[in-house]
Each structure stands twice: as C-alpha cells, then as structure tokens.
C-alpha cells in the first residue's frame, strides 16, 4: 500500500494528485476551454430551453383544455389548444435531438482539443517533469480521465444554463397567478437544483478524487506487473502480485460502491422533495382559492406546471454525486495542462550553426525535480521497485568546465552516479544549469531555439526505446525523409544491418512492444543507427557499447572515428576499450571533473 506522497515544491508530476482545486475552480477552468465552440453552446442552450418549455406546456395546455371542457374561461380556444399540444410534441422531439447533437459535438470536439493540449503539454514537460511519473497512472489520465470529461461538456454546462433560464420563465408564469405561488416554485427549484446537489457533493467528499487516483494506481500496477511477468514467475511471486492486485481492485470497488450508494440516496431524496413541493403547491393554491385570491385555474394550472417542470432541476440534482468523479478527472487533467516545464521551449532566436560547445563553471542539482515517493508494503503485497531519489541538497555537478572542440571525440568516465549522464542531459537542455553556463558556437544555450538545438544534437541513451512498429519506421523517426539507402548505411555503421537482413521481413520486421522481440544489444545498435541517420554535428553517446560484444564494439568505434571529421562526439563509458578512440578524456568524480 502506498503512502501519500508529498506535494512537490516545484510541481513535479508524481503518482498522486499534485493540486487539490475546488470543484468550482475546476468547473471554471473546464468551461474556459469551451470558448472556441461558444456558438454551438449557445445553440444547444436555446434548443434545450425551448424543448423543456414545450415538454412542460403540453400538460399545461391539457389543463387549459380541461378548463374549457368545464365551461370556464381560457386564453385559448379548444381547437388551438390541441394544435399547440401536437406542435409542442413535434418540436420537443426535434429540439431534444438538436440539443443532444450540439452537446455531444461540443464534448467530442473538446475532448480532441484537450488530448491535443495534453500531448503538447507532455512534450514540453518531458523528460524532466515525467521521470518520476507512474506510466500507468499517466495512461489513466490521458485515456479514462479525459473520456470522463464528456459528461461535463455534454451533460453539465448547457443543462445548468438551461435550468437557470427555465426557472426564471416558470417562476414568472406560475407567479402570474399569485406571487406566493411563484415564490413557492422558486423555492422548489432552488432546493432541488442547488441545495440537494451541494449536499450530495458534501456527502461524497473526496470519494471521486480517491477513486480516480486509485484507478490510476491500479493501471500503473497492472502495467508494471505485465512488464515484470518474467521476474514474477522466476521468483514465484505471482500469488503475492495477484493478492495485491485483488486488494487494490477491492478498494476501488468499495469506493465505487460508496459513489453508487450516494447516487441512489441522492435520487431518493430528490424524488421525495419533489413530491413534497408538488403537494405544497396543491395545498397552497387550494388555500388561496378558498380565500378567493385565485380562481380554479389558479389551482389547476400552477399545480400542473410545477408537476411537469422539474426535469431541468432533476438533471442538476443527479449531477451532485457524479460530478465529484468528473471534477476529480478534470483536476488530474489540469495538473498536466497547467504544469510548468523545467526548461521552457525557446523560439524566435537567430539560427545557430554548430562550431563546438563549452561548459563553463557549471553547477547543478536536481533538487525536488527528482523526488519520488517510496512504496511501503503490507503483509500481502510484494515489494515494488523504488525509483532513484536524489536529495534536494545534493550537488550532482560542482563547478565543472569542459570543452567540446569541433571535430573531436571527448571521453567522459567515472563511477555510476557521478554525474556523467547528467552532463549529457544538460547539453541537451533537458534541465537548465543552476550556475555557470553552457554555450554552443559561443551562444548561450538559453538563447538557442529548441528546434535548432535538437537539429544540432543526437543523443543515444543507455536504454533505447523502440515503438511497436517495424524496424524501418523505428529508424525513420530520426529523419522522416530518409531514403532506404540512407537507413541501410546508418545501420551498417551501427553494425546492425547484417542482423536485420537475417530477419524474416528484413527492415519491415515488427519489433514488438518496447522492442521486446530484440535483445539489449540489438536495441542499442538500433539506437546508434538512429543517431547516425539523424546526422547531427554534435553526437552525445551514453554507454553506447555497454551491451555489445567486442566485435560489434570494434565496428561501431571504427564508424565513430570515421564520423569524427564531420562531428563532435561526446562518449560516456566505463569501458577502457571504448575510451581508446577519444582525443581527450575527462574523469567525473563526486561531481567534479579532472
């Protein structure tokens, strides 16, 4: 069972909700996203209001027909009443369809816009703000949480506005018979449409937030279990993994049961209150009739009108409990949309050509950006892997200065955790330096357009990520316009072409999810092939031969030496054999360079 993780000082995404906004704030932020579709929303409101009025006045006009048959004065002849009732019924059907069509068009269009915004936000936050994020929880946010917002956009915004306008019209209509009856109708609508939803919301508390959070945790746990299935079987931990999964599922089911109970209670209370107000309207109007303050029409019509006019208010009342779940989903989505990246994207600067790089007196610590929460186990759960945690006060790199001259191979060595990989990430501007500066071609890195910087650099990490696609498409991601010959040339430099040609479909062979059908060495060589294909002048390699045998390492090192005439290469490695091609080698120890 996981402890509640602390809110990170810099807002780093974690596997818990970072900000707890009120439902009102979440609603305002979500409504703000409707702005591009305001016209459709107004149309939906107008059709919804007209449709509800048609539905209400069908029985009201039936009441006028009864009065006419009893020989009492009515504002409409009997024939006109029947024509109006038929017309109202036809209009009600068409308007209802139009309202729902507009609302769902708005909802699905906005969901597409929100997905686009979320993926753009994730691209800006990556990699610094996403390193501590549970992948399963993130998947839950960008799939089920966004889908849940459909309820808000299709069944909340326009119904709320419709209920407000409808209440005014009905109160004025009923109040035209007697002001006291109008006030009674207003009280009924306020209690059913506002008081009950607020009470239901308070009763629900944070159950919606808890449900969405636990749902994300379960998704993360299932994803982790699937990826670690081999290790689970090997060490006979399947029963413990299953027990914890069942425990999380049971906890989620209990939260869902509580939400369903609250919804049932909400519905029962709403129907009871409506019945009481209907009876109150009947007795109040009858009392006024006995006092001679209203006619018989003043008893029949207001009572029928109130009986048939609770649909908009009931729609709001039903939202009282379900909106907690929706607002919780919205809260999680807003956490991503409103998060600030560690390194902002830079645009509008002059283009820079690469002529060497220089790190001058650079000091860096991850601070809170690397904090993640530990997992604590109970007697039925298996220990979860805990991600590396950096102390916020720990200095990773301390006043280092490294020169990366053009057309040279610079080697970086040092123990694990000494800051070698961090230096490469700073050169990629995944993080911004705390002190000192990094320049490329004499220009400070924070004055270089992000796109320009990415074009000048290729970064090969220790773990190569492969998409569930063909080898060819996995390589072409480095350069979308690359020809087949250029792809093959890059693979030959990475010593992977011969292997690819042994596969049944060659370059069109699918690699499986996360490259699961390939070995670590094969994935690593494909990562190098991507870097060669990208053909950037500044090549950053983090342990590029760690998974390779000596033969393949020799081929790749020879390729790197041949590339030296066109590129500056930074080579991080523990292997002395790899360092032999370096023109100059720096050693990183305890955050310092020697």
Order of alpha helices (4+ residues) and beta strands (2+ residues): alpha-alpha-alpha-alpha-alpha-alpha-alpha-alpha-alpha-alpha-alpha-alpha-alpha-beta-beta-beta-alpha-beta-beta-alpha-beta-alpha-alpha-alpha-alpha-beta-alpha-beta-alpha-beta-beta
